Amino acid sequence: MAENKQDDVKTLMPFGAKNYALMGAGLLVVVVGFILMSGGGDHTVTEFDWSIYSTRRITIAPIMVLMGFVIVALGIMLRFPKRNDKDVE
């Protein structure tokens, strides 16, 4: 009886461990992209801070954020084959 309940729970789980790991990695890439996008020098009224136009903020950070979103989407969409306990023995 207990095995039947465990089998029912396994079939109700929408994602496996690999899916959650992939989504977590994608979220980490998104956070790193936003961290790369942030920052800057001193903001004063009399001087303009040209570091806002750096390659890191204009090119690299948005690409990282988009890659993170793609990785999260893949984590949601991909289906990994289930491992049978009978095959392991």
C-alpha positions in Angstrom: 0.0 0.0 0.0 2.8 2.4 0.9 4.5 1.7 -2.5 1.4 2.6 -4.4 1.1 6.0 -2.7 4.8 6.7 -3.5 4.2 5.8 -7.1 1.2 8.1 -7.2 3.2 11.0 -5.8 6.0 10.4 -8.3 3.5 10.6 -11.2 2.0 13.8 -9.8 5.4 15.6 -9.6 5.6 17.9 -12.7 9.4 18.3 -12.7 12.3 16.1 -11.8 15.5 17.0 -10.0 17.3 17.8 -13.3 14.5 20.3 -14.2 14.8 22.1 -10.9 18.6 22.2 -11.2 18.3 23.6 -14.7 15.8 26.3 -13.6 18.1 27.1 -10.6 21.1 27.5 -12.9 19.1 29.8 -15.2 18.0 31.9 -12.3 21.6 32.2 -11.2 22.6 33.4 -14.7 19.8 36.0 -14.7 20.9 37.3 -11.3 24.5 37.5 -12.4 23.4 39.4 -15.5 21.5 42.0 -13.4 24.5 42.4 -11.1 26.7 43.1 -14.2 24.2 45.6 -15.4 24.1 47.5 -12.1 26.7 49.7 -10.5 28.3 52.9 -11.6 30.4 55.8 -10.4 29.5 58.9 -8.5 26.4 60.6 -9.6 26.7 64.3 -9.4 24.8 67.0 -11.1 27.8 68.7 -12.6 29.5 65.6 -14.1 28.1 62.9 -16.4 29.2 59.4 -15.6 30.3 57.8 -18.9 30.6 54.3 -17.4 27.0 53.7 -18.1 28.0 53.1 -21.8 30.5 50.3 -21.0 30.5 47.1 -23.0 29.7 45.2 -19.9 26.4 47.0 -19.3 25.3 47.5 -22.8 26.2 44.1 -24.4 27.3 41.4 -22.0 24.8 41.9 -19.2 21.6 41.8 -21.4 23.0 38.7 -23.2 23.5 37.0 -19.9 19.9 37.9 -18.7 18.4 36.6 -22.0 20.5 33.4 -21.8 19.3 32.9 -18.2 15.7 33.2 -19.3 16.3 30.7 -22.1 17.9 28.2 -19.6 14.9 28.6 -17.3 12.5 28.0 -20.2 14.4 24.9 -21.2 14.2 23.7 -17.6 10.5 24.0 -17.8 10.0 22.6 -21.3 12.5 19.7 -21.4 11.5 16.2 -20.3 14.2 14.0 -19.0 13.7 10.2 -19.1 12.5 8.7 -15.8 14.9 6.3 -14.1 13.3 2.9 -13.4 14.1 1.3 -10.1 13.8 -2.1 -11.7 16.6 -1.3 -14.2 19.1 -0.4 -11.5 19.0 -3.8 -9.8 
